[in-house]
Amino acid sequence: MRQYLMICVSLLGCLLPLQGNELHEASVVLIECTSQRWNFKEPWKPHRFRKGSGTGFVIQGNRILTNAHVVANARYIEITRIGDDQKYVALVKFAAHDCDLAILEVEDSSFFEGMEALEMAPLPKVNSVVTTHGFPMGGTHLSVTRGVVSRIQMRGYSHSGADSHLVVQTDSAINPGNSGGPVIQDGKVVGVAFQVLRQADNIGYLIPSTVVEHVLEDVEDGRLDGFGEMGVQYRYDLQNPIIRSLLEVPEGRGGVLITRAFPRMPSYGKIQPLDVLMSINTYEISDDGKVKIDGRDLSYAEVMEREQIGTAVHVEVWREGKLVKLDLPLKEWNMIIDHRRPHDKIPKYVIWGGLCFTPLSRGYLDELGGVKKAPLTVRHAYEDVYGNEDLRADELVVLSTRLPHEINQGSDKVIGLILESVDGEEVLSLSDLRKKLADAKGPYAKLSFKGKDIPYVMKVAEATAKNDEILAQYRVPSGGRE
């Protein structure tokens, strides 16, 4: 993900259709979605409506499976069956944005008459042939393309911008509009088309059936939990024989060298720096972080990928010449700054004296054009939050924008910075900030920002009295949302 630019494929592109009859074609559907995402820099308002299209297919339980990016931020969804000009209204039941999958329900139960649920199959073999089914360009005729599986490995998922899972690489044409379509082998689904590699010709990626099955099992209880992790950082230093010798790693055993266990995660306080992670659930880990699963060399993270959150994984670590066995319950990645793109999320904010505060997030930084466009202190906080063990806050609050007024003159110099304290008291969250501002006794409130030696000062009485006037002046409907 870091060295390649990945793109989701849901709106534009072209494809010469090849007709195929090996699939129950009636089970593949065209999805048209009207979406609208929120503005995280000016969080009281949404962006413009957008229209896009993609593909989906029927699965067991009268449900439709597609990509999450096809229906992200949906306001209205219509689904069309092949050979039927009627459009049916659909709703998103679950959206797993971390792995770019979504499950839809159709309000009209007659929609599923005569349709068969497609079944999942195991991972395909490398060099085997698959067919991709979809509606590139939003065309009403099903297009089928054939290709060869060329690689199976972990890779970043561009939809969330922060998650990596197993992918299947193929040269079967995957173009905008194919997103969410089934990839078939021997009449069963081996993957879901979802993204391509922009810098190369005919390299596309499928979400494999193993990831799909994890999500389907996850939602059986009516709740989507996601994928669990231990929360460690590691390096492949055991490939160096000198390091192996210094750590006295037994001959014939491999593993990865732990450099950090992250706060708020299961490994914290249990796994230590310089531990060697040697096995997980009896799968021995090689010096390059691989395990042998189903005859394939895959990242050891794949072992956790196949378990549900709350399940304990059994690990062995080599520590100071001894083998230590630990049980670690998997947990969703938990950091105070959300590094995922904020699909289907409504931003929180507080406006006081015309100054708008919001939690620091990926959504906010995307509005700036990316983390590199943010002030240096914000970039450091965003990138270093993983390892900051002393951080007490539940959220980092940033001054996102200013509604210009005479009472907040001079605040331009602190826009985009992290608010550290009010009158010397640390700001722990947006709700904490709201309370501190409401309780400010005045006559002045001193707002201290990260990277600024001198606080920004406002008159409490003015900021409180003029706030509604400023909101009305800029047609902002509310002074906050939490």
C-alpha positions in Angstrom: 0.0 0.0 0.0 2.8 2.4 0.9 4.7 1.9 -2.3 1.8 1.6 -4.7 -1.2 3.8 -5.4 -4.4 1.8 -5.2 -7.7 3.0 -6.4 -11.3 1.8 -5.8 -13.2 1.1 -9.0 -16.8 2.2 -8.8 -17.5 5.1 -11.2 -15.6 5.5 -14.5 -13.7 3.3 -17.0 -14.3 1.1 -20.0 -14.5 -2.6 -20.8 -15.3 -4.6 -23.9 -17.9 -7.1 -22.7 -17.6 -10.8 -23.0 -20.7 -12.8 -22.6 -20.5 -15.7 -20.1 -23.1 -18.3 -19.2 -21.2 -20.3 -16.6 -22.7 -18.3 -13.7 -26.3 -18.0 -12.5 -26.4 -14.6 -14.1 -29.7 -13.7 -12.5 -27.9 -13.5 -9.2 -25.7 -10.6 -10.2 -27.2 -7.1 -9.9 -26.5 -3.5 -10.8 -26.2 -1.1 -7.9 -26.8 2.6 -8.2 -26.0 4.8 -5.2 -26.6 8.4 -4.4 -24.1 9.4 -1.6 -23.1 12.4 0.4 -20.2 12.6 2.8 -19.6 15.2 5.5 -17.1 18.0 5.5 -14.7 17.4 8.5 -13.1 20.8 8.3 -16.5 22.6 8.4 -18.3 19.8 10.2 -21.7 21.4 10.3 -22.3 20.8 6.6 -22.0 17.9 4.1 -20.4 17.9 0.7 -22.4 17.7 -2.5 -24.4 14.7 -3.6 -22.6 12.2 -5.8 -23.9 9.4 -8.0 -22.1 6.2 -8.7 -22.6 2.6 -9.6 -21.2 -0.8 -8.9 -22.0 -4.5 -8.9 -23.4 -6.9 -6.2 -24.6 -10.5 -6.0 -27.1 -12.5 -4.0 -25.9 -14.5 -1.0 -27.7 -16.7 1.5 -30.5 -15.2 3.5 -31.9 -12.9 0.7 -28.9 -10.5 1.1 -26.7 -8.8 -1.5 -23.0 -8.6 -1.1 -21.0 -5.7 -2.6 -18.1 -3.4 -1.9 -18.4 -0.9 1.0 -17.0 1.8 -1.3 -20.0 1.3 -3.7 -22.5 2.3 -1.0 -20.4 4.4 1.4 -22.2 7.5 2.7 -25.3 6.3 0.9 -28.4 8.5 0.9 -30.4 6.3 -1.6 -29.7 3.0 -3.2 -31.4 1.3 -6.2 -30.8 -2.2 -7.4 -31.6 -3.6 -10.9 -31.8 -7.2 -11.8 -30.6 -8.4 -15.2 -33.4 -8.3 -17.7 -35.7 -6.3 -15.5 -36.1 -2.6 -15.9 -37.7 -2.1 -12.4 -35.5 -0.5 -9.8 -35.7 -1.8 -6.2 -34.8 0.2 -3.1 -32.1 -1.2 -1.0 -30.7 -0.4 2.5 -27.2 -1.0 3.9 -27.4 -3.6 6.7 -23.7 -3.8 7.4 -20.8 -1.9 6.0 -17.3 -3.3 6.9 -15.2 -0.4 5.7 -12.0 -1.9 7.1 -12.3 -4.7 4.5 -14.4 -2.9 1.8 -17.4 -5.2 2.1 -21.1 -4.4 2.6 -24.3 -6.4 3.0 -27.5 -4.9 1.6 -31.2 -5.7 2.1 -34.0 -5.1 -0.4 -37.3 -3.8 1.0 -39.4 -5.6 -1.6 -39.0 -9.4 -0.9 -40.3 -10.2 -4.4 -37.0 -9.0 -5.7 -35.4 -12.3 -4.8 -37.9 -14.5 -6.7 -36.1 -16.8 -9.1 -32.6 -15.8 -7.8 -30.1 -18.2 -6.4 -27.6 -17.5 -3.6 -24.1 -17.8 -4.8 -21.8 -20.0 -2.7 -18.3 -19.3 -1.5 -15.3 -21.4 -2.4 -11.8 -21.8 -1.0 -8.9 -19.7 -2.2 -8.0 -20.3 -5.8 -4.7 -21.7 -6.8 -2.0 -19.5 -8.4 -2.1 -19.8 -12.2 -5.8 -21.0 -12.2 -8.4 -19.2 -14.3 -11.2 -17.0 -12.8 -14.0 -15.0 -14.4 -15.0 -11.5 -13.2 -18.6 -10.4 -13.5 -19.9 -6.9 -13.3 -21.3 -3.8 -14.9 -18.4 -1.5 -16.0 -19.6 2.0 -16.9 -22.9 1.1 -15.2 -24.0 -0.7 -18.3 -27.2 -2.8 -18.1 -25.6 -5.8 -19.7 -23.5 -8.2 -17.6 -19.9 -8.2 -18.6 -17.7 -11.3 -18.0 -13.9 -11.3 -18.3 -11.4 -14.1 -17.8 -8.0 -14.0 -16.2 -5.4 -15.9 -14.3 -4.6 -15.7 -10.6 -1.0 -14.5 -10.3 -0.4 -13.9 -6.6 -2.0 -14.2 -3.1 -0.7 -12.0 -0.3 -1.4 -9.3 2.2 -1.9 -5.8 0.8 -3.4 -2.5 1.8 -7.1 -1.8 1.2 -7.5 1.6 -0.4 -11.1 2.2 0.8 -10.1 2.6 4.5 -6.6 3.8 3.8 -5.4 2.1 7.0 -6.1 -1.6 6.8 -4.3 -4.6 5.2 -5.9 -8.0 4.5 -5.3 -10.9 2.1 -5.8 -10.1 -1.6 -5.9 -12.2 -4.7 -4.2 -10.7 -7.7 -5.4 -11.4 -11.2 -5.1 -10.0 -14.8 -8.9 -10.5 -15.2 -10.1 -7.0 -16.2 -11.4 -5.1 -13.2 -12.7 -1.7 -14.1 -14.9 1.0 -12.5 -18.3 -0.5 -12.2 -17.0 -4.0 -11.6 -16.6 -3.1 -7.9 -18.5 -5.6 -5.8 -18.9 -8.1 -8.5 -18.3 -11.9 -7.9 -15.2 -13.5 -9.2 -16.1 -17.1 -10.1 -14.2 -20.4 -10.4 -16.0 -23.7 -11.0 -19.4 -22.0 -10.4 -18.5 -20.6 -6.9 -17.3 -17.3 -5.6 -13.6 -17.1 -4.8 -13.5 -13.4 -4.4 -15.1 -9.9 -4.8 -13.6 -7.5 -7.3 -12.6 -4.2 -5.5 -9.4 -2.3 -6.6 -6.7 -2.1 -9.2 -3.0 -1.0 -9.4 -3.0 2.2 -11.3 0.7 2.1 -12.4 0.4 -1.2 -14.1 -1.7 -2.8 -16.9 -4.3 -5.4 -16.1 -3.4 -5.9 -12.4 -6.5 -6.1 -10.3 -7.4 -7.4 -6.9 -10.1 -9.5 -5.3 -11.2 -9.6 -1.7 -10.8 -13.3 -1.1 -13.5 -15.7 0.1 -11.7 -16.0 3.4 -12.2 -12.3 4.2 -15.9 -12.6 3.0 -16.5 -15.6 5.3 -15.0 -13.8 8.2 -17.5 -10.9 7.8 -20.4 -13.3 7.3 -19.6 -15.1 10.5 -19.0 -11.9 12.3 -22.5 -10.5 11.6 -24.4 -13.7 12.6 -25.1 -12.2 16.0 -26.5 -9.0 14.3 -23.4 -6.9 15.1 -20.3 -6.1 13.1 -17.2 -6.2 15.2 -14.4 -6.2 12.6 -11.0 -7.8 12.6 -8.9 -8.3 15.7 -5.2 -7.7 16.4 -2.6 -8.2 19.1 -1.1 -4.8 18.7 2.6 -5.3 18.2 5.3 -3.7 16.0 8.1 -6.0 14.7 11.1 -6.3 12.4 12.6 -9.2 10.5 16.0 -8.9 12.3 16.3 -12.7 12.8 17.3 -12.9 9.2 20.6 -11.5 10.5 22.7 -14.4 12.0 24.4 -12.0 14.4 21.0 -11.0 15.9 20.0 -14.6 16.2 23.1 -15.4 18.1 22.8 -12.4 20.5 19.2 -13.4 21.3 20.2 -17.1 21.6 17.4 -18.2 19.4 17.3 -22.1 19.2 18.5 -23.7 15.9 15.6 -24.6 13.7 13.2 -21.9 15.1 12.3 -18.6 13.5 10.3 -15.6 14.3 10.0 -11.8 14.2 11.6 -9.4 16.6 9.1 -7.4 18.6 10.1 -3.7 18.9 6.9 -2.3 20.6 3.6 -3.4 22.1 1.0 -0.7 21.7 -1.0 0.8 24.5 -4.7 -0.1 24.7 -4.0 -3.4 22.9 -3.9 -7.0 24.2 -0.2 -7.4 23.9 0.6 -4.3 26.0 2.2 -5.3 29.3 2.5 -9.0 28.1 4.8 -8.9 25.1 8.1 -6.9 25.6 10.5 -5.3 23.2 13.2 -7.8 22.1 10.8 -10.7 22.5 10.9 -13.0 19.5 7.4 -14.0 18.4 7.9 -17.6 17.3 4.4 -19.1 16.8 0.7 -18.3 16.8 -2.0 -20.9 17.3 0.7 -23.6 16.7 1.7 -22.1 13.3 5.5 -21.6 13.4 6.6 -18.2 12.2 9.6 -17.9 9.8 12.2 -15.2 9.9 10.3 -13.2 7.3 7.0 -13.3 9.3 5.4 -16.0 7.2 3.4 -19.1 8.3 2.4 -22.1 6.3 -1.5 -22.1 5.9 -3.3 -24.4 3.5 0.0 -25.0 1.7 0.7 -21.3 1.2 3.3 -19.1 2.7 1.3 -16.2 4.1 1.8 -13.4 6.7 1.3 -14.6 10.3 -1.4 -12.0 10.5 -3.6 -14.3 8.4 -3.9 -16.5 11.4 -5.6 -13.6 13.3 -7.6 -12.7 10.3 -9.4 -16.1 10.4 -10.4 -15.6 14.1 -13.1 -13.4 15.5 -12.7 -10.5 17.9 -12.6 -11.7 21.5 -11.0 -15.1 20.5 -7.7 -15.7 22.2 -4.7 -16.6 20.1 -2.0 -18.7 21.7 1.5 -17.4 21.0 5.0 -18.4 21.9 7.7 -15.8 22.5 11.4 -16.3 23.1 12.5 -14.1 26.0 15.9 -14.1 27.6 16.7 -17.7 26.7 13.3 -19.0 27.6 10.1 -19.9 25.7 7.1 -18.0 27.1 3.5 -19.0 26.3 0.8 -16.4 26.3 -2.9 -16.2 25.5 -4.0 -12.9 23.9 -7.6 -12.1 23.2 -7.9 -10.3 19.9 -9.2 -6.7 19.9 -10.0 -4.2 17.2 -7.3 -1.6 16.6 -7.9 1.1 19.3 -6.2 4.4 19.0 -7.5 7.9 20.0 -7.0 9.2 16.4 -9.0 7.4 13.8 -6.6 6.7 10.9 -9.3 5.3 8.6 -11.2 7.3 6.1 -14.5 8.3 7.8 -17.1 6.6 5.7 -20.6 6.8 7.0 -19.5 9.0 9.9 -20.9 12.3 11.0 -18.2 14.6 12.5 -18.4 16.0 16.0 -17.8 19.7 16.7 -18.1 22.6 19.1 -18.4 26.2 18.0 -17.6 28.9 20.7 -17.1 32.5 19.9 -17.1 31.6 16.2 -14.2 29.2 16.6 -14.9 25.6 15.4 -13.3 22.7 17.3 -13.4 19.1 16.1 -11.4 15.9 16.9 -8.3 15.3 15.0 -9.0 12.5 12.5 -8.1 11.2 9.0 -11.3 12.8 7.8 -10.1 16.2 8.9 -6.7 15.8 7.4 -8.2 14.6 4.1 -10.0 17.9 3.9 -6.6 19.6 4.1 -5.3 17.5 1.2 -3.6 14.9 3.4 -1.4 14.7 6.5 1.5 16.4 4.7 -0.6 19.6 4.4 -1.2 19.8 8.2 1.0 21.9 10.5 4.1 20.1 11.7 2.9 19.6 15.3 -0.3 18.0 14.0 1.5 15.7 11.7 3.7 14.5 14.6 0.8 14.0 16.8 -1.1 12.0 14.1 1.9 9.8 13.3 3.2 9.3 16.8 -0.1 8.5 18.6 0.5 4.8 18.2 3.4 4.8 20.6 2.6 7.5 23.0 2.2 5.7 26.3 1.8 8.9 28.3 -1.2 10.3 26.4 -4.2 10.8 28.8 -6.6 12.3 26.3 -9.5 10.3 24.7 -9.4 12.7 21.7 -7.0 15.3 20.3 -9.0 18.4 19.6 -8.1 20.7 16.7 -9.3 24.2 15.8 -10.6 23.4 12.4 -11.9 26.8 11.1 -13.0 30.3 12.1 -16.2 32.1 11.5 -14.7 35.6 11.2 -16.0 38.1 13.7 -14.5 41.0 15.6 -14.4 39.0 18.8 -12.1 36.3 17.3 -9.7 38.5 15.5 -6.1 37.1 15.5 -7.2 33.5 15.7 -6.0 32.8 12.2 -2.5 32.0 13.6 -3.8 29.1 15.6 -6.3 27.6 13.0 -5.3 24.0 12.3 -3.5 23.5 15.6 -4.2 21.1 18.5 -5.8 22.7 21.5 -3.9 21.5 24.6 -5.6 23.3 27.5 -8.1 25.9 28.6 -6.9 28.1 31.4 -4.1 25.6 32.1 -6.4 22.6 32.3 -5.7 19.8 29.8 -8.4 19.2 27.2 -9.1 15.5 27.2 -11.9 15.3 24.6 -14.4 17.4 22.7 -17.0 16.9 25.3 -14.4 17.9 28.0 -13.7 21.1 26.0 -17.4 21.9 25.8 -17.7 21.6 29.6 -14.6 23.7 30.2 -15.9 26.5 28.0 -19.3 26.4 29.6 -17.7 26.5 33.1 -15.3 29.3 32.3 -15.7 32.0 34.8 -13.8 34.7 32.9 -13.3 37.4 32.3 -10.8 35.8 29.9 -10.3 32.2 28.6 -6.7 31.3 27.7 -6.6 28.7 24.9 -3.2 27.1 24.7 -2.2 25.3 21.4 0.5 22.7 20.7 3.5 24.5 19.2 2.6 28.0 20.5 4.2 29.5 23.5 1.6 32.2 23.9 -2.1 31.3 24.4 -4.9 32.8 22.4 -7.1 34.8 24.7 -10.9 35.5 24.3 -13.3 37.4 26.5 -15.7 34.7 28.0 -18.7 37.0 28.1 -18.3 38.1 24.5 -17.7 34.6 23.2 -20.8 33.3 25.0 -23.1 36.2 24.1 -22.1 36.5 20.5 -22.0 32.8 19.5 -25.6 32.5 18.4 -25.3 35.8 16.4 -22.3 34.4 14.6 -24.0 31.1 13.9 -26.9 33.0 12.3 -24.6 35.3 10.4 -23.0 32.3 8.7 -26.2 30.2 8.5 -24.7 27.5 10.7 -27.6 25.4 12.0 -26.1 24.4 15.3 -23.3 25.3 17.7 -22.2 21.7 18.1 -22.7 18.0 17.7 -21.4 15.1 19.8 
